[in-house]
Amino acid sequence: MPKLELKNVSYSYSPGTPFEKKALQNISLSVEAGSITGIIGHTGSGKSTLVRMFNGLLSPNSGEVLLDGVDINADKKALASVMCRVGLVMQYPEYQLFDETVEKDISFGPKNMKLSEAEIDERVREAARFTGIPDEMLARSPFDLSGGQKRRVAIAGVLAMRPEVIVLDEPAAGLDPMGRKEILGGLVNYRDRTGAAIVIVSHNMEDMANYCDKIIVLKESREAFEGTLAEVFSRRAELEENGLDVPDTVKLADELRKKGIAISADVCTPDALAAELASILGYSGREGAKC
C-alpha cells in the first residue's frame, strides 16, 4: 500500500463563477514510504495546488487523498493530526519565522503536539542536526541569520514534528550549490534514518537527478507522465515542449551518444557519467550510482 495516494483528484478555484480556474484535473499518483518523489511542471501547471492537497491544507472538489489508505478529508476533526504526519514546507519558508529564538521557532510544532519538555528538547536538537544547525545557534534570533540559515530553521521546524511524509516546494531555491547540497542532503539523511517519504517540487533538474527516485510531470493541471529518472529524462523533447529542461549531464550524454560513444540510457548524474566513461576507457576508480 502506498504511504500517500491521490485518486482522481480535481480542484478548481472559484468554482461555479465566471472566474473559475481549473488547477488540477483528475490527478492520480502514489508516494511510497522511504522514497523521494520529484514533481516538475511549468509555472501554472498545478504544482503548488497539488502539494497543498497532501496534508489537507486544500480539499479536492472531487477525488480522494489517502494516507495509509485512509481518506484524510473524511474526518475534518482528524486533519490536525494529518498535518503533523505530513509536513509541508512552502517556498521561501524563512519568511514564516516568527519567534524570538531559533530553538523556540523549531519547537513550535512539537509544543502544539502537547509533548513533554524533554521530548520537545530532544526533537528540536535532532531536527537541528538533520538541517546542519549547530547547538550554539539555537539561542540566536532567527532574524539575525543568513537566508540559508533561516531556511534550515524553517525546515527543522517541520522535521521536529517527525512527519512520515515531507512535502517541500522549491526547498533549495535561491541557495548556492553548497547550501543546496547541505539542505537536500540533510533531508536524505532524515529519510534514511526514519523511512519517511519525501516529495520535492523543483525547477532544478540537477536536484531532481541527484536526489529523486521517481518524477511526476504536470502539464496544464493534468499529469503528463511519470517514471524513473531515466524514463522521464529520456523524453527530452516532450519536456522541452512543456518549457522544462533536463540535467546538463543528460545533455552531455546525448551528445556523446551522437558521436558513437555507448553511454547507457540510465546515466543522468555526473558521478554516473564519470563511472561510465571510466569503464569505457578502461580506467578503474570511483564508482558512481546510475539513476
URBELQUI-V273812 format. One record per pair of residues at least 12 apart in sequence whose C-alpha atoms are under 8 Angstrom apart, sorted by the first residue. I is the first residue (numbers start at 1). J is the second residue. If there is no record, write none. Layout:
((I/J) (I/J))
This chain:
((1/32) (1/68) (1/69) (2/30) (2/31) (2/32) (2/33) (2/68) (2/69) (3/30) (3/31) (3/32) (3/33) (3/67) (3/68) (3/69) (3/197) (4/30) (4/31) (4/32) (4/54) (4/65) (4/66) (4/67) (4/68) (4/69) (5/28) (5/29) (5/30) (5/31) (5/65) (5/66) (5/67) (5/69) (6/27) (6/28) (6/29) (6/30) (6/63) (6/64) (6/65) (6/66) (7/26) (7/27) (7/28) (7/29) (7/63) (7/64) (7/65) (7/66) (8/25) (8/26) (8/27) (8/28) (8/62) (8/63) (8/64) (9/24) (9/25) (9/26) (9/27) (9/28) (9/60) (9/61) (9/62) (9/63) (9/64) (9/65) (10/22) (10/23) (10/24) (10/25) (10/26) (10/27) (10/60) (10/61) (10/62) (10/63) (11/23) (11/24) (11/25) (11/59) (11/60) (11/61) (11/62) (12/24) (12/61) (22/221) (23/45) (23/46) (23/49) (23/220) (23/221) (24/46) (24/49) (24/50) (24/221) (24/222) (25/221) (25/222) (26/63) (26/222) (27/222) (27/223) (28/223) (31/197) (31/199) (32/197) (33/165) (33/195) (33/196) (33/197) (34/191) (34/192) (34/195) (34/196) (34/197) (34/198) (35/191) (35/196) (35/197) (35/198) (35/212) (35/213) (36/197) (36/198) (36/199) (36/200) (36/211) (36/212) (36/213) (36/214) (37/198) (37/199) (37/200) (37/212) (37/213) (37/214) (37/215) (37/216) (38/199) (38/200) (38/201) (38/202) (38/208) (38/212) (38/213) (38/214) (38/215) (38/216) (39/199) (39/200) (39/201) (39/202) (39/215) (39/216) (39/217) (39/218) (40/201) (40/202) (40/203) (40/215) (40/216) (40/217) (40/218) (41/203) (41/217) (41/218) (41/219) (41/242) (41/244) (42/218) (42/219) (42/242) (42/243) (42/244) (44/220) (44/221) (45/218) (45/219) (45/220) (45/221) (45/222) (46/218) (46/219) (46/220) (46/221) (46/222) (47/201) (47/218) (48/169) (51/88) (51/167) (51/169) (52/88) (53/65) (54/86) (54/167) (55/72) (55/79) (55/82) (55/83) (55/86) (55/87) (55/88) (56/72) (56/73) (56/79) (56/82) (56/83) (59/73) (84/161) (84/162) (84/163) (85/161) (85/162) (85/163) (85/164) (85/165) (86/163) (86/164) (86/165) (86/166) (86/167) (87/158) (87/159) (87/161) (87/163) (87/164) (87/165) (87/166) (87/167) (88/158) (88/166) (88/167) (88/168) (89/154) (89/155) (89/158) (89/166) (89/167) (89/168) (89/169) (89/171) (90/168) (90/169) (90/170) (90/171) (91/168) (91/169) (91/170) (91/171) (91/173) (92/151) (92/170) (92/171) (92/173) (93/151) (93/154) (93/155) (94/147) (94/150) (94/151) (94/153) (94/154) (96/154) (97/142) (97/150) (97/154) (99/141) (99/142) (100/140) (100/141) (100/142) (101/138) (101/139) (101/140) (101/141) (101/142) (102/137) (102/138) (102/139) (102/140) (102/141) (102/142) (102/153) (103/124) (103/138) (103/139) (105/153) (105/154) (105/157) (106/124) (106/153) (106/154) (106/156) (106/157) (106/158) (106/160) (107/120) (107/121) (107/123) (107/124) (107/157) (107/160) (108/157) (109/157) (109/158) (109/160) (109/161) (110/123) (110/160) (110/161) (123/160) (123/161) (123/162) (124/156) (124/157) (124/160) (126/160) (127/156) (127/157) (127/159) (127/160) (128/153) (128/156) (130/156) (130/186) (130/187) (130/189) (130/190) (131/152) (131/153) (131/155) (131/156) (131/182) (131/183) (131/186) (131/187) (132/152) (132/182) (132/183) (132/186) (133/149) (133/152) (133/153) (148/175) (148/179) (152/183) (163/196) (164/195) (164/196) (164/197) (165/196) (165/197) (165/198) (165/199) (166/196) (166/197) (166/198) (166/199) (167/198) (167/199) (167/200) (167/201) (168/198) (168/199) (168/200) (168/201) (169/200) (169/201) (169/202) (170/200) (170/201) (170/202) (170/203) (171/183) (171/184) (171/200) (171/201) (171/202) (172/184) (184/211) (188/211) (203/244) (205/245) (205/246) (205/247) (206/246) (206/247) (206/248) (206/269) (209/229) (209/247) (209/268) (209/269) (209/291) (210/269) (212/229) (213/228) (213/229) (213/291) (214/226) (214/227) (214/228) (214/229) (215/227) (215/228) (215/229) (215/232) (219/242) (228/291) (229/266) (229/268) (229/291) (230/265) (230/266) (230/267) (230/268) (230/291) (231/266) (233/246) (233/250) (233/268) (234/265) (247/268) (247/269) (249/267) (249/268) (249/269) (249/270) (249/273) (250/267) (250/268) (250/269) (253/267) (253/268) (253/273) (263/276) (263/277) (264/276) (266/290) (266/291) (267/290) (267/291) (268/290) (268/291) (269/290) (269/291) (271/287) (271/288) (271/289) (271/290) (272/287) (272/288) (272/289) (272/290) (272/291) (273/288) (274/288) (275/287) (275/288))
